[in-house]
Amino acid sequence: MKKHNFNAGPSILPREVIEKTADAILDFNGSGLSLMEISHRAKDFQPVVDEAVALFKELLNIPEGYSVLFLGGGASLEFCMIPFNFLEKKAAYLNTGVWAKKAMKEAKAFGEVVEVASSAESTYTYIPKDYVIPTDADYFHITTNNTIYGTELHKDLDSPVPMIADMSSDIFSRPIDVSKYICIYGGAQKNLAPAGVTFVIIKNDALGKVSRYIPTMLNYQTHIDNGSMFNTPPVVPIYSALLTLRWIKAQGGVEAMQQRAKEKAELLYTEIDRNKMFRGTVNNNEDRSYMNICFIMNDEYKDLEADFMKFATGRGMVGIKGHRSVGGFRASCYNALPKESVQALIDCMQEFEKLH
Ligand SMILES: *Cc1c(COP(=O)(O)O)cnc(C)c1O
């Protein structure tokens, strides 16, 4: 049976990325060696990093003066590296979910943290709009897509201070104005690569402004100076990321990704809103994520939740269970998910409705 992969992360990758990674694991560039058994400093591998960096810059239209890094540690380590490198006195954070909260928690160890707004009181089902960002903050931190709750900022915000964004789960799903940010980061395992690599885009001249000692490995400058090769980078995930970047480019770039994401999301939200058995957890249209689409069963059908899960699983749906903290269902529709998978899920919902 065909599987429709709605996993939230690690998640679906383009088939050709998986196949070409598998080829390189068996024989990298006809060298007779596996990608897993060559040095990251091998002359064949440097071009992989160089091309991945170049494609990041090209696809996201990154201005001069920025570096692109591939590191270990996941987005979660960035939660601490960000304040270590950028927070001197005060930072502002928008609290839109568990990831934002975790980022905020780390920052508190380094200086004053202002929570400009929070939607915690409604289980993060919307993105706060009216708030004041202190003009004396060193930066304003946002999470552009809230993977667990299915809310997303579809446009770059305006801020009186430089912005920093966790874009773990929506990177490369829309064009971004990188010049508004001093740092954009994320775990690659949602929309780019298998788990194991973290991408960081940094404005070079935003560094060097804090007075504390920064441990070598946690200092972004170390990784800029060494082209992500200060220590051994995650070679295999970087190679897969390169293949995904080539695939995005061949599909027409981030504008095409945005168009596809919008089409898929509109199809699914339309069904959620129409179907008598289901409802979305995010009601404000402009906050609805294109990447993670969260829905629950209407009250009168609540006891059929497990039945629907079984019904959908039996028809090839994978990974549609909502995050353990919110329940219900979550269909993650990342770049590589084909429209046919969304249609297959919609068919399930319609068939299930007919049975009841
Ligand atoms: C998955 C996710 C994280 C955590 O990423 P790790 O690489 O596992 O540390 C952080 N932020 C967002 C928005 C995520 O979706």
PDBQT file of the ligand as one rigid body, heavy atoms in Angstrom, charges set to zero:
ROOT
HETATM    1  C1  LIG A 401      11.439  20.668  15.753  1.00  0.00    +0.000 C 
HETATM    2  C2  LIG A 401      11.581  22.064  16.195  1.00  0.00    +0.000 A 
HETATM    3  C3  LIG A 401      12.583  22.466  17.107  1.00  0.00    +0.000 A 
HETATM    4  C4  LIG A 401      13.530  21.495  17.752  1.00  0.00    +0.000 C 
HETATM    5  O1  LIG A 401      14.505  21.117  16.882  1.00  0.00    +0.000 OA
HETATM    6  P1  LIG A 401      15.706  20.152  17.346  1.00  0.00    +0.000 P 
HETATM    7  O2  LIG A 401      16.553  20.142  16.119  1.00  0.00    +0.000 OA
HETATM    8  O3  LIG A 401      15.103  18.827  17.671  1.00  0.00    +0.000 OA
HETATM    9  O4  LIG A 401      16.370  20.756  18.518  1.00  0.00    +0.000 OA
HETATM   10  C5  LIG A 401      12.676  23.807  17.420  1.00  0.00    +0.000 A 
HETATM   11  N1  LIG A 401      11.836  24.706  16.895  1.00  0.00    +0.000 NA
HETATM   12  C6  LIG A 401      10.861  24.361  16.029  1.00  0.00    +0.000 A 
HETATM   13  C7  LIG A 401       9.969  25.423  15.463  1.00  0.00    +0.000 C 
HETATM   14  C8  LIG A 401      10.703  23.029  15.661  1.00  0.00    +0.000 A 
HETATM   15  O5  LIG A 401       9.742  22.675  14.792  1.00  0.00    +0.000 OA
ENDROOT
TORSDOF 0
